[in-house]
Amino acid sequence: MNAFFRRAVEVAVPFRCVACGTVIASEEMGLCGACLLEIEQVRGGCGRCAGPMISGRCVICGDREFFLDRHVSIAEYRGVMKKVIHALKSGGMKRLVPRLMRVLEDRGADFPSAETVTAVPLSPRNLWKRGYNQSELIAREISKKYATPYRSLLIASRASTGQKNLGSTERHFNVLGRYKCADTASVRGRAILLVDDVFTTGATVNECARVLKGAGAVSVYSITLARAAEGISTADHGSG
């Protein structure tokens, strides 16, 4: 698209920031610069899983078997980031993904080293309804940025009931057996980086890590765009 035609399109049908509604240029890919700067990065928390600490003990990995070697969350799931993830998941705003790499790059030093990148899969029904897996889009951008191969290592063998209104223990039971390894040869003996969008109590990524280690992964790290700290503290002190 040449500059003149792009400008004509922007005048006729202006692009707007998904967070504040301000008219923006197409190059800003759905999120204005001011809102990008307002995304609140995660500070503190457990060094292993980024979960909240209560009386010196992590409410996520402190009292249960935790299969992840480390988890990193980039931003708090509130304000701008909450609107961005909603637009990405429910609004078809796939163009936000390259823009979000700006936020991820700010935490690049925290990325665990891995040999393969993969994503938490959607059930076939949810994938059909949405048309894409937002976690896979993010994982593929990370793969390109850090020159690490992307592989679809997991499949969702069944849809689970929603996690939103469940407590921590219920969330962990709800996802048991949901995922299966789809490519054992690409897992065995490797360090895997698992990507998802939101970390609440860790049930989903922990179950994926259990499956990957059962298939022979030597280590499994995970990274999410956001940490829903309020959800963690109210979810029966225990993991989405």
Disulfide bonds with the S-S distance in Angstrom:
none
